[in-house]
Amino acid sequence: MGIELDNTPQFQEYAHPEKFVTAAWLSARLGVPGLKVVESDEDAFLYDIGHIPGAVRIDWKRDLNDPLVRDFIDGEAFAALMRSRGISRDDTVVVYGDSSNWWAAYTAWVFELFGHPDIRLLDGGRDAWMGEERDTSFVVPEYPATDYPVVERQDAPFRAFAADLLEHTPAQLIDARPASAYLGENTHSESIAAPSLRQGHIPGAVNVPWGRSVFPNARFRPLDDIRAIYEHFDKDAETVVYCQLGESSSHTWYVLKHILGFTNAALYDGSWAEWGNMVRMPIAKGQAQGD
């Protein structure tokens, strides 16, 4: 790792403290060679009205998804994206965004599928930076193109698919959506971007809404609070998490994997947007047994 780690005491309690930075740590290192900052938002217009100085934008929909196949971009496209943003394979990349880092965590997760060696999440994301009234910029930086190598994307073990869940229910299946969506009480889909024809949850799933792990200001709660949320789960058991479109469940995946140290956690990024629209897929409504 080219950039020293953030030694914030809260992070030192995490399973993988090297995956997190604070706004203060990042602010003190902006412009340091080998450090690149990426903003990835739900609201694509936020970057244009002010962003962390030197940050580049990666749009989760436009930049990370294949234009023809319902899948992520391949290794060549990812390398081209990195080169265009001036990111090298050995750079420390810090990702942040709006909505409590939903899409920032999603973007960081995609980086992990390509095995980028040093990817970190800004605790609190855009809310933390703006809330502390730190410097912002309207300048879209232009960095020299890099020689980022073509690396084959490795979906396993961090990604799960509908076929996997149909074949067998994992020991722990977590629905990270709000309780109303999980229970199937919505009369219409909560997501405009990914509407669903049917409401409910995947049979066998347990509801643990993603937002329980963060404060209203988007920062992570203390480790003991997060442990208590997942105290009934085995961190070594096969675990799959999903939500509506993969955004909030990627945040949960980050919590499970990098804060609590779950050893076998995967994200079903197709999530309810896929499951709730597929023909003959089984669904459940109401409270699952054992919830």
C-alpha positions as a printed NumPy array, in Angstrom:
array([[  0.   ,   0.   ,   0.   ],
       [  1.433,   3.3  ,  -1.067],
       [ -0.394,   5.56 ,   1.414],
       [ -0.216,   5.104,   5.172],
       [ -3.328,   3.827,   6.922],
       [ -5.754,   5.934,   8.911],
       [ -5.028,   5.15 ,  12.569],
       [ -8.383,   6.402,  13.885],
       [ -9.083,   4.305,  17.026],
       [-12.563,   3.28 ,  15.874],
       [-11.129,   1.73 ,  12.713],
       [ -8.505,  -0.222,  14.625],
       [-11.299,  -2.313,  16.135],
       [-12.539,  -3.348,  12.695],
       [-11.651,  -6.629,  11.01 ],
       [-10.08 ,  -4.666,   8.133],
       [ -9.151,  -1.163,   9.338],
       [ -7.208,  -0.571,   6.129],
       [-10.518,  -0.236,   4.273],
       [-11.636,   3.006,   5.943],
       [-10.57 ,   6.647,   6.195],
       [-11.981,   9.747,   7.881],
       [-12.601,  13.13 ,   6.306],
       [ -9.784,  14.586,   8.423],
       [ -7.304,  11.948,   7.21 ],
       [ -8.277,  12.488,   3.581],
       [ -8.254,  16.271,   3.805],
       [ -4.664,  16.226,   5.071],
       [ -3.505,  14.095,   2.121],
       [ -5.261,  15.538,  -0.908],
       [ -2.8  ,  15.86 ,  -3.762],
       [ -0.362,  13.293,  -2.376],
       [  1.098,  11.193,  -5.234],
       [ -0.439,   7.742,  -5.338],
       [ -3.775,   8.836,  -3.847],
       [ -6.893,   9.08 ,  -6.018],
       [-10.35 ,  10.1  ,  -4.824],
       [-13.517,   8.857,  -6.524],
       [-17.034,  10.227,  -6.064],
       [-19.876,   7.839,  -6.863],
       [-23.385,   9.125,  -6.167],
       [-27.006,   8.12 ,  -6.509],
       [-27.691,  11.701,  -7.62 ],
       [-25.353,  12.167, -10.578],
       [-25.704,  15.973, -10.475],
       [-24.145,  16.391,  -7.023],
       [-20.596,  16.16 ,  -8.351],
       [-21.22 ,  19.196, -10.555],
       [-22.287,  21.442,  -7.672],
       [-19.14 ,  20.8  ,  -5.651],
       [-16.9  ,  17.824,  -4.906],
       [-13.733,  16.994,  -2.991],
       [-10.861,  18.798,  -4.725],
       [ -9.171,  16.467,  -7.18 ],
       [-11.928,  13.843,  -7.068],
       [-12.997,  12.132, -10.272],
       [-16.507,  10.886, -10.903],
       [-17.509,   7.295, -11.576],
       [-21.181,   6.926, -12.441],
       [-22.448,   3.557, -11.18 ],
       [-24.922,   3.167, -14.045],
       [-23.039,   4.636, -16.992],
       [-19.469,   3.643, -16.14 ],
       [-19.698,   0.318, -14.32 ],
       [-22.397,  -1.479, -16.315],
       [-22.042,  -3.084, -19.707],
       [-24.117,  -1.137, -22.27 ],
       [-25.589,  -4.28 , -23.845],
       [-25.45 ,  -7.125, -21.342],
       [-27.081,  -6.863, -17.92 ],
       [-23.758,  -7.249, -16.169],
       [-20.74 ,  -5.274, -15.061],
       [-18.078,  -4.155, -17.501],
       [-15.313,  -6.617, -18.291],
       [-11.596,  -6.345, -17.582],
       [-10.777,  -4.37 , -20.721],
       [-13.505,  -1.816, -20.088],
       [-12.534,  -1.496, -16.425],
       [ -8.904,  -0.917, -17.396],
       [-10.007,   1.721, -19.917],
       [-12.109,   3.419, -17.232],
       [ -9.191,   3.474, -14.796],
       [ -6.819,   4.817, -17.442],
       [ -9.265,   7.594, -18.356],
       [ -9.544,   8.626, -14.702],
       [ -5.788,   8.634, -14.169],
       [ -5.884,   5.701, -11.727],
       [ -2.949,   3.281, -11.589],
       [ -3.08 ,  -0.264, -10.289],
       [ -0.855,   0.65 ,  -7.325],
       [ -2.818,   3.798,  -6.372],
       [ -4.69 ,   4.081,  -3.099],
       [ -8.282,   4.792,  -4.121],
       [-10.712,   6.424,  -1.667],
       [-14.375,   6.275,  -2.671],
       [-17.181,   8.411,  -1.276],
       [-20.704,   9.419,  -2.211],
       [-24.173,  10.494,  -1.173],
       [-26.962,   8.45 ,   0.451],
       [-24.708,   7.241,   3.271],
       [-22.23 ,   5.8  ,   0.742],
       [-24.68 ,   3.379,  -0.886],
       [-23.235,   3.706,  -4.366],
       [-19.761,   4.446,  -3.085],
       [-19.77 ,   1.063,  -1.342],
       [-21.149,  -0.481,  -4.533],
       [-18.334,   1.074,  -6.564],
       [-15.731,  -0.04 ,  -4.011],
       [-17.189,  -3.558,  -4.206],
       [-16.762,  -3.562,  -8.009],
       [-13.138,  -2.489,  -7.521],
       [-12.766,  -5.538,  -5.274],
       [-14.149,  -7.805,  -8.01 ],
       [-11.215,  -6.627, -10.122],
       [ -8.822,  -7.127,  -7.219],
       [ -7.647,  -3.528,  -6.925],
       [ -5.044,  -3.805,  -4.143],
       [ -5.918,  -0.703,  -2.103],
       [ -9.516,   0.508,  -2.099],
       [-10.928,   2.459,   0.87 ],
       [-14.244,   4.013,   1.877],
       [-14.61 ,   7.519,   3.323],
       [-16.594,   7.101,   6.542],
       [-19.711,   9.252,   6.263],
       [-19.143,   9.901,   2.583],
       [-20.239,  13.146,   1.02 ],
       [-22.377,  13.992,   4.062],
       [-19.34 ,  13.893,   6.359],
       [-17.246,  16.073,   4.057],
       [-19.936,  18.678,   3.531],
       [-21.064,  18.563,   7.148],
       [-17.57 ,  19.519,   8.287],
       [-17.56 ,  22.367,   5.738],
       [-14.371,  21.169,   4.118],
       [-13.072,  22.543,   0.84 ],
       [-14.937,  21.704,  -2.346],
       [-14.21 ,  22.345,  -5.997],
       [-16.087,  22.709,  -9.279],
       [-13.01 ,  21.809, -11.309],
       [-13.152,  18.486, -13.135],
       [ -9.556,  17.271, -12.933],
       [ -7.744,  15.912, -15.965],
       [ -5.063,  13.393, -15.084],
       [ -2.585,  11.816, -17.5  ],
       [ -3.779,   8.455, -18.79 ],
       [ -2.254,   5.52 , -16.927],
       [ -1.257,   2.035, -18.028],
       [ -3.758,   0.242, -15.786],
       [ -3.525,  -3.446, -16.759],
       [ -6.39 ,  -5.577, -18.027],
       [ -7.422,  -7.777, -15.101],
       [-10.092, -10.432, -15.404],
       [-13.048,  -9.799, -13.119],
       [-13.427, -12.456, -10.422],
       [-17.065, -12.634,  -9.334],
       [-16.466, -15.402,  -6.809],
       [-16.491, -15.334,  -3.864],
       [-17.973, -11.851,  -3.451],
       [-20.898, -12.103,  -5.892],
       [-23.997, -14.327,  -5.915],
       [-26.548, -14.928,  -8.669],
       [-30.226, -15.858,  -8.801],
       [-29.334, -19.336, -10.055],
       [-27.188, -19.879,  -6.969],
       [-30.077, -18.979,  -4.677],
       [-32.511, -21.189,  -6.589],
       [-30.126, -24.12 ,  -6.317],
       [-29.769, -23.758,  -2.571],
       [-30.58 , -21.24 ,   0.137],
       [-27.408, -20.049,   1.836],
       [-27.099, -20.598,   5.564],
       [-27.663, -16.853,   6.04 ],
       [-29.666, -14.773,   3.572],
       [-30.057, -11.121,   4.567],
       [-32.552,  -8.68 ,   3.065],
       [-31.167,  -5.177,   3.697],
       [-34.263,  -3.246,   2.589],
       [-36.716,  -1.42 ,   4.873],
       [-39.123,  -3.688,   6.736],
       [-42.119,  -2.581,   4.658],
       [-40.455,  -3.784,   1.457],
       [-39.373,  -7.056,   3.052],
       [-42.876,  -7.74 ,   4.396],
       [-44.443,  -7.049,   1.008],
       [-46.627,  -4.301,   2.429],
       [-45.843,  -1.822,  -0.34 ],
       [-48.563,  -1.413,  -2.931],
       [-45.916,  -0.288,  -5.42 ],
       [-42.172,  -0.557,  -5.765],
       [-40.13 ,   1.865,  -3.676],
       [-37.53 ,   2.178,  -6.418],
       [-38.15 ,   4.344,  -9.466],
       [-34.885,   3.153, -11.016],
       [-35.751,  -0.527, -10.549],
       [-39.504,  -1.13 , -10.135],
       [-40.727,  -4.629,  -9.246],
       [-43.934,  -6.342, -10.319],
       [-44.229,  -8.246,  -7.043],
       [-43.446,  -7.336,  -3.477],
       [-42.089,  -9.485,  -0.671],
       [-38.78 , -11.209,  -0.047],
       [-36.748, -14.225,  -1.092],
       [-37.87 , -17.29 ,   0.892],
       [-35.547, -17.896,   3.825],
       [-34.296, -14.312,   4.014],
       [-34.034, -12.416,   7.305],
       [-34.619,  -8.667,   7.347],
       [-31.785,  -6.472,   8.685],
       [-32.211,  -2.958,   7.237],
       [-28.874,  -1.505,   6.154],
       [-29.393,   1.826,   7.952],
       [-29.09 ,   0.346,  11.415],
       [-25.278,   0.383,  11.04 ],
       [-24.95 ,   4.147,  10.6  ],
       [-25.86 ,   7.338,  12.405],
       [-28.16 ,   9.899,  10.721],
       [-24.993,  11.748,   9.627],
       [-23.981,   8.638,   7.62 ],
       [-20.994,   7.698,   9.807],
       [-20.646,   4.164,  11.108],
       [-21.91 ,   3.429,  14.595],
       [-19.512,   2.031,  17.229],
       [-18.372,  -1.53 ,  16.687],
       [-20.32 ,  -2.863,  19.678],
       [-23.546,  -1.447,  18.232],
       [-22.895,  -3.059,  14.866],
       [-21.975,  -6.375,  16.474],
       [-25.258,  -6.331,  18.367],
       [-27.191,  -5.919,  15.115],
       [-25.689,  -9.098,  13.691],
       [-25.138, -11.025,  16.92 ],
       [-27.351, -13.923,  15.807],
       [-25.359, -14.515,  12.633],
       [-22.318, -16.77 ,  12.249],
       [-19.475, -14.808,  10.661],
       [-18.005, -17.969,   9.149],
       [-21.229, -19.279,   7.592],
       [-22.165, -18.763,   3.946],
       [-23.899, -15.378,   3.85 ],
       [-25.634, -13.607,   0.973],
       [-27.077, -10.102,   1.215],
       [-29.428,  -8.308,  -1.174],
       [-31.696,  -5.237,  -1.363],
       [-33.611,  -3.589,  -4.222],
       [-30.805,  -2.956,  -6.7  ],
       [-27.611,  -3.915,  -4.867],
       [-26.862,  -0.411,  -3.585],
       [-27.758,  -0.524,   0.104],
       [-26.834,  -4.197,   0.385],
       [-23.339,  -3.369,  -0.881],
       [-23.116,  -1.116,   2.177],
       [-24.191,  -4.09 ,   4.315],
       [-21.636,  -6.301,   2.563],
       [-18.945,  -3.769,   3.428],
       [-20.051,  -3.874,   7.076],
       [-20.125,  -7.667,   7.214],
       [-16.849,  -8.206,   5.377],
       [-14.642,  -5.347,   6.493],
       [-16.031,  -4.302,   9.873],
       [-17.242,  -7.59 ,  11.365],
       [-14.913,  -9.922,   9.477],
       [-17.434, -12.269,   7.866],
       [-15.333, -14.777,   5.954],
       [-17.89 , -15.993,   3.404],
       [-20.07 , -13.007,   2.487],
       [-21.413, -12.373,  -1.016],
       [-23.645,  -9.725,  -2.577],
       [-26.59 , -10.717,  -4.761],
       [-26.472,  -7.54 ,  -6.83 ],
       [-29.415,  -8.582,  -9.013],
       [-31.41 ,  -8.203,  -5.794],
       [-35.166,  -7.713,  -5.694],
       [-35.18 ,  -5.761,  -8.977],
       [-34.3  ,  -9.049, -10.658],
       [-35.983, -11.563,  -8.354],
       [-39.299,  -9.718,  -8.101],
       [-39.627,  -9.448, -11.89 ],
       [-38.59 , -12.952, -12.97 ],
       [-41.25 , -15.44 , -14.049],
       [-41.954, -18.292, -11.629],
       [-39.587, -17.097,  -8.953],
       [-40.818, -18.012,  -5.457],
       [-41.465, -15.15 ,  -3.071],
       [-42.544, -14.857,   0.538],
       [-44.529, -12.195,   2.364],
       [-44.846, -11.347,   6.023],
       [-42.361, -12.202,   8.71 ],
       [-40.032, -15.108,   8.063],
       [-39.835, -17.811,  10.688],
       [-37.13 , -16.992,  13.215],
       [-37.14 , -13.212,  12.532]])
